[in-house]
């Protein structure tokens, strides 16, 4: 049977899965106050916040990529579904964080007195820069992102 | 001369009947990508070539053996009211199951036209359908349509006008084997003797009796000839006959399909691939939770600047009104009553619209059905099934249509439990209370607090269902069969329209019932209490314990004092029974936002309430007695004052216990001190 993925898909799923999962775990650990050995300066420069539920979303996205990686490694053709859906999910979360940033920026013009000493980078989150990886994925596999097009062979077909 | 006819749109759930109805009549009925959007029949009109058509959009049904209330509505309309033409809308991507209903409609002898809908999706999937051949086989007109874009509608209407005058040359009869045919013939002879049955096609009626259709047997019981019918039925095995009849119908369908279409089953579509992930047994629920979190985060955070704009506007309006109106009581009525009350509610319009937009995206994309599917495992542990989860999710928008959506649930006990637990799902009207209090006391964590309240609503609903299932509404588990519709990319226009459909109800309420409510609160806050001796709307009386509202509040305050609430909150909760938004509106009036430079949240955070009491108030608002409209629909759908009263007392009791434990235990532990 023809294989519908290659090394690029497998490497992408593994890389994105690890980045999202680790980033999410750092978020959660920071939120519940567990020291997992990340330097404060590094956490700041990676924009890790103590947002527990935001961290949970990153872990879930990472898990979707890693599940796809596992299935593709097992030779399951439809495992590539997890890669595409993982990309879509990460873009959804990227958009959410960008909207939140935009909302805060707009609010800082409307009620500037509430935002004294505030910087827009305070609302910057890893979901945004990690999403750039997914944009690259979306562009690379853009012909696969259609709901109604037939994308892959069913197992055993 | 204009001819008047009735055209019924029938078909399986989620095949696009309402899209076609909207395209024909120009209406804007709600269209959703999940089964069970239409639970009542809807009427519209269209004139086409001198024929005035009354078009009726019926709820979806899989067969004419109706199980759920919405299916009974559809079936009864076709059988009892005998429309001139039945247009069966068929999902071209799922022909086999859709044609099962066709066989029954043909057997019923209705004048039938088939609208082969979603043909674009079938083509994209790689299927090919020979419409002409299908028409020849079925001997009924078959028209290709794309309801969402209005494709094929003119051809469909042309066909209706032609069909109404066509002389029928054949009858569609399916043969089910000697044993069934013999019993059917005997029944037909009995039915022919009684004029009571002349209203129904005797062949169809006898087949339904042989299938053991409870609804049809009930109708037969009213006939004088029923003893003879019963005698025949006693000799038959309804279950075995029903299976044989269904089997024969499917054989006929498969024979036809092999010759008229080529269905692509070798490949996975994009929808299949997404489903593989979002319905995964390990990842399905975490994905659902993370998407819900994203929806609430946007609802709270992105709405903030728009809320501030509205807040600034109402602040300016109150100031202007105070400067222009010289009569003091009138200035107070307009500033402290109308502007403060309605403004306190309208400030949350951006949150409401964003929440509705998110729900629209879930519905329009088809994810709603998946949410029900992945929750089936959890639901089955509490004795319900995934189908009950759809009304629960719809309850996030408004509990009233959500309770009506329970009509799609076949089992009456499952339906009753779902009705009773739906008010625990936090509707949009409660959101202003959460946004106000979470924003005042929990700052940047407000989104998490609000998400937690929605999760608490689901938790209480599930635990309550389990409790009811094992005590007062006992029953067996029923199997869950649900069709997962194909995913569709929601259009911005469609989602904004759906958001607006719901959002305008909120706006109408603000200008109607909420305005009346807050004026009522202002009047009561201005009238001196018995024996206080002050003057109407004076500063010494307004909103104090010496006012009538203070008098009422103090009477009920002991009931809520153990929860950390004062008399003002007690009164706000009392008025909130009319509509939940009035809780915030009343607080706006009673805490004097109109002439105060600070917003209501600033007043509360400055010490008018403790964070723990604020959290308790959110929990209480989530669980206590629903609004008047919701109470009305619970009564209508359960048909019982007893169950309605049960829901009200159970919910309010739970609300009190939760808020009491939270406040008392939290105070002792020094939480949020």
Interface residues (C-beta under 8 A of the other chain):
Chain A: X52 X53 X54 X56 X57 X60 X61 X63 X64 X67 X78 X80 X81 X82 X84 X85 X86 X89 X92 X93 X96 X99 X100 X102 X103 X104 X106 X107 X110 X111 X145 X146 X147 X148 X149 X150 X151 X152 X153 X154 X157
Chain B: X121 X124 X125 X126 X264 X265 X266 X267 X268 X269 X270 X271 X272 X273 X274 X276 X277 X278 X280 X282 X283 X286 X287 X289 X290 X291 X293 X294 X297 X298 X301 X302 X303 X304 X305 X308 X309 X312 X447 X448 X451 X486 X487 X488 X489
